[in-house]
Amino acid sequence: HEHDNDSHLRSFKRTMIKTVEETLVKPLCRDVENDLRMRIHHKNQAHGVKTSELNPKKNPSKALRPFLELRPLRLFGSLLDVRQKVTHYLETIFYNLTTVALYDWMTYADMRNLA
């Protein structure tokens, strides 16, 4: 009976951590990447992105910074560092995209610097 309780508790912990990853970390990673992409492409190719897309009055950007400034979250004895997860995601994306599209390495270097 005690073994069943431990099993249920472990399952609940895994579910909660997965839920936080899926509903907070992954969308945040994508939003930060998209924000960086829009800003760099607008800077590099002003004619390629509509000015209204970066105008905060016409298209308000999401408030991403507060999530990146969160202290690590303690979840069931484990720490979840949101900023570290986003940083790792971006480093992986920039590396992979640079190796696939060597001609565009400067764009990804600019995005990395802006991040």
N, C-alpha and C positions, 0 to 999 in steps of 0.2 A: 504494500500500500504506500509506504514511504517512497519506494522507487518510482511509483507512478507519479507522485507529486513532484519529485525532482525532474522527471521526464517532461511533465507538463510545464514546469517553470522554465526549463531550458528551451522548450519549444516556444513559449511565450516571449522570452528574451530575444530569440532569433527573429521572431515575427516582428517585434517592435523595432529592432535595429534595422531590419530590412525595410520596414515601413518608413523610417526616418531617412534612410538612404534613397529610397524611391521617390518620396514626396518632398524632400528638402534638398538633399545633396545633388542628385542628378539634374533636376530642373535648374538649380542654381548654377551648376557647371555649364549647362547649355546657354543659360541667359547671359552669363559673364562672357562666354566665348562669342556669342552673337553680338553683344554690346561692343566688345573689342573689335570684332570684324567690321561692324558698321562704322565705327570711328576711324579705323585705319584706312578702310577703302574710301571713305569720304575724303580723308586727308590726301590719299594718293591719287584718287581719280574723282575729282569734284564733279565731273559731268556724269559719273556712273551712279551716284546716289542722289536722290532728290533731297534738296536742302530741308524740305519739310519733314523728312524722316528723322532728322536729328534735332528738329525744333521742339524743345520741351513743352511749348504751349500747344502745339498741334499734335504731338505724339509723345506724351510723357513717358520717360524711361522708368524702368522699375528701380526701386530703391534697393540696390544690391549691396552697397557698402555695409549697412548694419549687420547683414548676415555674415559678411567676411570678417567683421570685427568681433564676432561672438567669441567668448572664451570657450575652450573645449567643453563639450557637453558630456556629462557623466550619465551613461546609460547602463544600468545593471552592473556596475563595477568596471565598465570599460569606458575609455575616453573616446569621444568622436570629435576630432578637430576639423571643423567645417572648412576653415581656410586652407589647411594642409591638404584636404581632399580636393578642393578646387585647384590649388596649385599643382598637385600631382596630375590631375586631369588635363590642365592646360599644357603642362610640360610634355605630357604624352602626345597630345594632339599636335602641338607645334613640331615636335620631333618627327612624328609620322608624316605630317603634311609636307615638311621640308624634305624628307627623304623621297617622297613620291613626286613632288613638284619642285625640283631643284631651281628652276627658273624663278620661282616665287619666294625664295628664301628670305629676301629682304622684307617682304610683307609680314612674314611670320616672326622675323626678328623684331620688327616694329611693334607687333602685337604683344610679344613677350616683354618688351621694354615698357609698353604702356600698362601692362598688367602689374 
